[in-house]
């Protein structure tokens, strides 16, 4: 019996609502419904009674729920025992990170981790938050450094780390490149390259809100998903871009970076960064990684 299908069943049984359960699992409701149907077909029984207004467990569903919880608990306990008793030269630690964190935070973190645990193989996966979080839930990652979700997820722990500053990427021959700092009001007539709202909601929403707070509307010249692509477009003089601070470590010919500040001259720090992992799972190497992060965050973030 597929444990992922059982996780879907338990979530729906807890919420008695497919939409809320899908949100908790961070999957589309149609995918959740398909997984429940697959489980029902495998077992040859109906687990839920559904109407247009209500979802309730059937008698068989009530019988299954306790056994399903126990099965997943035992499975998870086995995984933890294997992880925590494995020799260091047998363990592979899998960490995910969004691109700016992978550029600015992770290299120093992994250096310090290898100093303490030199035999542990670490696999780094770079991706967007919306793609890393499902990997956390599926067990494909042990830890991820992401933008936390706007709504809490009961299955994932988010340990806040810091609010990353925002900088402006400009073509080096742009008139504004001569300034040491920039405000949103300075960008009134500047075409912008913005991230996709679907895959990078934090960065996109921040750009829109900063302009709206000033009673302005940004001039959007282009949308793009990848930070490297956005910076390359800036270098091609398609427009400027508001990007996370660590993106400024991406050296592209023809691109300069300037701090974005508020009207009072303070750095704009509104891009939260958090460490994320599955709730209820003990892992000594993850605990070490998180401890290193919190202890050395000031050094890592400079």
HUTACOR-V25363 format. One record per helix or strand of 2 or more residues. SS is the DSSP state (A for helix, B for strand). FROM is the first residue (numbers start at 1). TO is the last residue. If there is no record, write none. Layout:
# HUTACOR-V25363
ss=SS from=FROM to=TO
ss=SS from=FROM to=TO
This chain:
# HUTACOR-V25363
ss=A from=3 to=15
ss=A from=18 to=25
ss=A from=29 to=43
ss=B from=48 to=50
ss=B from=55 to=57
ss=A from=59 to=85
ss=B from=92 to=97
ss=A from=99 to=104
ss=A from=106 to=116
ss=B from=121 to=126
ss=A from=129 to=138
ss=B from=143 to=146
ss=B from=156 to=171
ss=A from=175 to=178
ss=B from=181 to=182
ss=A from=184 to=187
ss=B from=191 to=195
ss=A from=201 to=213
ss=B from=219 to=224
ss=A from=227 to=235
ss=B from=240 to=244
ss=A from=245 to=249
ss=B from=255 to=261
ss=B from=269 to=278
ss=A from=284 to=295
ss=A from=297 to=300
